[in-house]
Amino acid sequence: MHHQLLAIVSAAAIALLPGVGHSKGCLKGAAVGAVVGHVAGHHAVAGAAAGCVIGHHEAAKAKEAKQAAAASQAQAQARGSESTATPPAR
């Protein structure tokens, strides 16, 4: 029990550090990984580490996809405004 409490307090302290707490996806992935690691054979720490890496990777992919979609939408709007422009008067 003492080790679990120490792990929880340590994780909370690290999460509150600037920069570490902003690593998108890491905390959620670590929580899921810890549970899966524990259930799979009492490897909660290894599961948390792997979950953090995977969660951060997935969050980075989602951010990149969101940025690509926004850029694509901006290009489509720019092309749409060019085609709807009124032709010059003769």
N, C-alpha and C positions, 0 to 999 in steps of 0.2 A: 504494500500500500504506500509506503514511504517513497518508493521509486516512482510510482505513478504520479504522486503529488509533485515530486520534484520535476518530472517531465512536463507536467501541465504548467507549472509556474515558470519553468524555463521557456517553454513555447510562448507563453503569454508575454514574457519580458522581451523576447526576440521580436515578436509581432509588433510591439510598440516602438521599436527602434525606427528612426527615420530611414527610408529607403527599403528596409527589409519588409515592413508592413505593406508597402506598395507593390510588392512583387505579385502582380495579378495572377490569380489561379493557384498560387503556391499553397496558401493556407487551406483552401477548400480541398485541393488534391492531397495535401498531407493528412487531413482529417480522414478522408475516404481511404487513403492508402494505409493509415494506421489501423483502421478497423479491419480492412481486408487482410493485412499482415497478421494481425492478432488472431483472426479466425483461421487463417491458413496455417498456423503453427507457431504462434507466439513470436512473431517477427514484426512487431508493431513499429519499431524504430526504422527498420529497413523499408517497411511499407510506406511509412511517412516520408522518408527521403525520396523514394521512387515516385510517390504520389505528388510530391512537391515539384519534381522535375517535369513530370507529365502534365500536371495542371498548369504550370508556367508555359510550357510549350503550346498547349491547347489555347490558352488565353492569347498568346502572341499570334497564333494562326487566326483566331477570331478577329483580333484587332486588324491584322493585315487584310483579311477579307472584307471587313467593314470599310476600310480606307479605299480598297479597290472598287467596291460598289459605289462609294461616294464619288470617286473620280470618274467612274463610268457614267454615273447619272449626270455629273456636271458636263461631261463631253456631249452627252445626248441632248441636254438642254441647250448647249452652245450651238450644236448642229441644227436643232429645231428653230432657234431664233434666227439663224442665218437663212433658212429656207422660207420662213414666213415674212421676211423683210419685203417691203413694197418695192417694186422695180422703179427705177428712176423715171421721171416724167419726160416725155419726148417733146 
